[in-house]
Amino acid sequence: FPFYCVSIGIEYRGDIIAGVVYDPERDELFHAFKGGGTYRNRKKINVSAESNLESALLATGFPYDIGNSREDNLKYFRRFAKKARGIRRAGSAALDLCYLACGRFDGFWELKLHPWDTAAAKIIIEEAGGVVTDFDGKKYSIYGKYILAGNPKIHRRMKKILAE
């Protein structure tokens, strides 16, 4: 199950303006630039239209310090496991987020990621019609600690669950 990628995001004056993610195992290239839409292998893509969290497929990951960190994502995982159709943990946040952009996943949350994990995927999701914020629904920073992403309806539902 090789699941890795090359991920490049371009930040200009604090704004992500372009992103490219390449998955060499599946020969898939995801790319977007501000105002230009999102593409997978030259075909325009969009986030899913799923509106029901109980039918949604979510993705997440766990921090590398899960064994000794007080903040380990398990409490959020438990909450979503009771509400969503399913949750996947594949190991590459950048690819998980691209899968959200093309409708394979409906929502994503994670904590303790780095700019190289999310910079490219942020604009890829936004240009595909998705929403990317922090857990409180505020503007997402690639330098922040929390990311929540999804199509607009699933994102809204996930934000409420994170706030519980």
C-alpha positions as CSV (number, residue, x, y, z in Angstrom):
1,F,0.0,0.0,0.0
2,P,2.5,2.7,-1.0
3,F,0.8,6.0,-0.3
4,Y,3.2,9.0,-0.8
5,C,3.5,12.0,-3.1
6,V,5.5,15.0,-4.1
7,S,3.6,18.1,-2.9
8,I,4.6,21.7,-3.8
9,G,2.6,24.8,-2.8
10,I,3.4,28.4,-3.7
11,E,2.8,31.0,-1.1
12,Y,2.8,34.7,-2.1
13,R,2.4,37.4,0.4
14,G,0.7,35.1,2.9
15,D,-1.7,33.5,0.4
16,I,-1.4,30.1,-1.3
17,I,-1.7,30.8,-5.0
18,A,-0.8,27.5,-6.6
19,G,-0.4,23.9,-5.7
20,V,0.7,20.6,-7.3
21,V,0.6,17.1,-5.9
22,Y,1.9,14.1,-7.8
23,D,1.2,10.5,-6.8
24,P,3.9,8.4,-8.7
25,E,2.3,5.1,-7.7
26,R,-1.0,5.9,-9.4
27,D,0.4,8.4,-11.9
28,E,-2.1,11.1,-10.8
29,L,-1.2,14.8,-10.9
30,F,-3.5,17.2,-9.0
31,H,-3.0,20.9,-9.6
32,A,-4.7,24.2,-9.1
33,F,-3.9,27.9,-9.2
34,K,-5.9,30.7,-7.7
35,G,-9.0,31.4,-9.8
36,G,-8.2,28.6,-12.3
37,G,-10.0,25.5,-10.9
38,T,-8.6,22.2,-9.9
39,Y,-7.5,19.3,-12.2
40,R,-6.5,15.7,-11.9
41,N,-4.5,14.6,-14.9
42,R,-5.9,17.5,-17.0
43,K,-9.6,16.8,-16.1
44,K,-11.4,19.3,-14.0
45,I,-12.5,18.0,-10.6
46,N,-14.8,19.0,-7.8
47,V,-15.4,18.0,-4.2
48,S,-18.3,15.6,-3.5
49,A,-21.9,16.8,-3.2
50,E,-22.5,14.5,-0.1
51,S,-24.6,16.4,2.5
52,N,-25.2,13.6,5.0
53,L,-22.4,13.0,7.5
54,E,-23.8,9.5,8.2
55,S,-23.1,8.7,4.5
56,A,-19.7,10.5,4.4
57,L,-16.3,8.9,4.1
58,L,-13.8,10.9,6.1
59,A,-10.0,10.8,6.4
60,T,-7.5,11.7,9.0
61,G,-4.1,10.9,10.4
62,F,-2.3,10.7,13.7
63,P,0.7,12.6,14.9
64,Y,4.0,10.9,15.1
65,D,4.1,11.6,18.9
66,I,0.8,9.7,19.5
67,G,2.5,7.5,22.1
68,N,3.4,10.4,24.5
69,S,1.3,13.4,23.5
70,R,-1.7,14.5,25.4
71,E,-3.2,15.7,22.1
72,D,-3.4,12.6,19.9
73,N,-6.5,12.9,17.8
74,L,-8.2,9.9,19.4
75,K,-11.0,11.9,21.0
76,Y,-11.9,13.4,17.6
77,F,-11.6,10.0,15.9
78,R,-14.1,8.5,18.5
79,R,-16.6,11.3,17.8
80,F,-16.5,10.9,14.0
81,A,-16.4,7.1,14.1
82,K,-19.9,7.3,15.8
83,K,-21.3,9.7,13.2
84,A,-19.7,9.0,9.8
85,R,-20.0,6.1,7.4
86,G,-16.3,5.4,7.6
87,I,-12.9,6.9,8.4
88,R,-9.6,6.1,6.5
89,R,-6.1,6.7,7.7
90,A,-3.7,6.2,4.7
91,G,-0.6,8.1,5.8
92,S,-0.3,11.0,3.4
93,A,-2.2,14.2,4.4
94,A,-1.5,15.8,1.0
95,L,-2.9,12.9,-0.9
96,D,-5.9,12.5,1.5
97,L,-6.7,16.2,0.9
98,C,-6.4,15.7,-2.9
99,Y,-8.8,12.7,-2.6
100,L,-11.2,15.1,-0.9
101,A,-10.8,17.6,-3.8
102,C,-11.8,14.9,-6.3
103,G,-14.7,13.5,-4.3
104,R,-13.2,10.3,-3.0
105,F,-13.4,11.6,0.5
106,D,-16.0,14.0,1.9
107,G,-14.1,15.4,4.8
108,F,-10.8,15.5,6.5
109,W,-9.4,16.7,9.9
110,E,-6.0,16.4,11.5
111,L,-3.6,18.1,13.9
112,K,0.1,18.8,14.1
113,L,0.7,18.9,10.4
114,H,3.4,20.9,8.7
115,P,3.3,23.4,5.8
116,W,4.6,20.8,3.4
117,D,1.7,18.6,4.3
118,T,-1.0,21.1,3.4
119,A,0.2,24.0,1.3
120,A,-0.5,22.6,-2.1
121,A,-3.7,20.7,-1.1
122,K,-5.2,23.9,0.5
123,I,-5.7,25.6,-2.9
124,I,-6.4,22.3,-4.6
125,I,-9.4,21.8,-2.3
126,E,-10.6,25.5,-2.4
127,E,-10.5,25.6,-6.2
128,A,-12.5,22.3,-6.3
129,G,-15.3,24.0,-4.3
130,G,-14.2,22.8,-0.8
131,V,-13.7,24.6,2.4
132,V,-10.4,24.6,4.4
133,T,-10.3,26.1,7.9
134,D,-8.9,25.5,11.4
135,F,-11.1,23.5,13.8
136,D,-13.0,26.6,14.9
137,G,-13.9,27.5,11.3
138,K,-11.4,30.4,11.1
139,K,-9.0,31.0,8.2
140,Y,-6.6,28.1,7.9
141,S,-2.9,28.9,8.1
142,I,-0.4,26.3,6.8
143,Y,1.6,27.2,9.9
144,G,-1.3,26.5,12.2
145,K,-1.9,23.4,14.3
146,Y,-5.3,22.2,13.1
147,I,-6.9,21.6,9.7
148,L,-10.5,20.9,8.9
149,A,-11.5,20.4,5.2
150,G,-14.6,19.2,3.3
151,N,-17.3,20.0,0.9
152,P,-19.2,23.0,2.4
153,K,-22.0,20.9,3.9
154,I,-19.8,18.2,5.5
155,H,-17.4,20.8,6.7
156,R,-20.2,22.6,8.6
157,R,-21.3,19.3,10.2
158,M,-17.7,18.4,11.1
159,K,-17.0,21.8,12.7
160,K,-20.0,21.3,15.0
161,I,-18.7,17.9,16.1
162,L,-15.2,19.2,16.8
163,A,-16.8,21.9,19.0
164,E,-18.6,19.4,21.2
